[in-house]
Amino acid sequence: MTFAYTDPDGHHLELEPDSDHDNRPVVTIWARAPFARVPVRIPLDRIEEVVAGLRDTARQAAGATPDHRHTAALHHMGVTNIPTEQP
């Protein structure tokens, strides 16, 4: 099953089950523009990190501060590349 989203400019985002080069299961995100198609493969054990980052980034876009409960949980899991507030 594939999830697809198209923004108002016609750029496509597709998520599909896949496997990486070592045949481990991943979710592949395809970002498509008129002249490019770029894959981003996310290991299954990092999906929650990506979802939490997406939620925090959406909150920041709306003018809110990041949810520090998610940030603390991600730090506890050993995640270090967490988006931070912009000045």
N, C-alpha and C positions, 0 to 999 in steps of 0.2 A: 504494500500500500504506500502511496506517495502523497505527501502534503504539498500543496502549491499555493503560492501567494503572488499576486501581481500588483505592483504599486501603480499610482495614477500616471506615471511616466512610461509604463509598459515594461519595466524591469521585472524579471521573474525570480522568485526564490522557490526552490524545490527541495524537499527533504525526502530521502529514501533510505531504506535499509540496505546495507552494503557490507563489504568486508575490505580490510586494508590489504597492503601488499604482503603481509604475513598471514593472510586469511583469517584475521580476527574480526569479529562483528563490530561494525561502526554504523553511525548514521552519517550519511553524506549530505551536505548542504550544497546545492548548486546555485550559484548566483549568476543569472544570465542578463546580459545587456545586449543591445543589437549586434555587437561584433565580438562578444566574448562569452565564454562559459567557464567559470572557475569553480572547482570542487574544494570543499573544506570537509575533511573526514574527522568526525568526532568519536573517539572511543566511548563505548557504552558507559564506562565508569566515570566519564566526565560530562555526561548529559546534564545532570542537575547543576553543575557549575555554569554551564552555558545558559541554561534557563534562568538561573539566579542573576547572572550578569545581564541578561536581556531585560529582566524585570527592573533591576536597579538602574540600568541605563534609561529605560522608559520613564521611571520616576524622575530621574534627573532632567530628562527632556521636558517633562511637565513642570519643572521648577521645584521639585521636592528634593530632599536630601536622600542619600542612599539608605536602605534599610540595614542598619548595623547588625541586626540579628542574623541576617544572611551572611554578611561580611564575616562576623565572628565564626559562624558555622563553617564557612569556606576556609578560613584560616585554620580552624581545627582539623579540617580534612587535608591540610598541607597545600592548599591552593595559594599561590603568591601573586598571580597576575590579575588581581581584582581591580576593576575600574575605581578610581578615586574621584572625589569631588573636584570640580574645576573651580579655581578662584574667581 
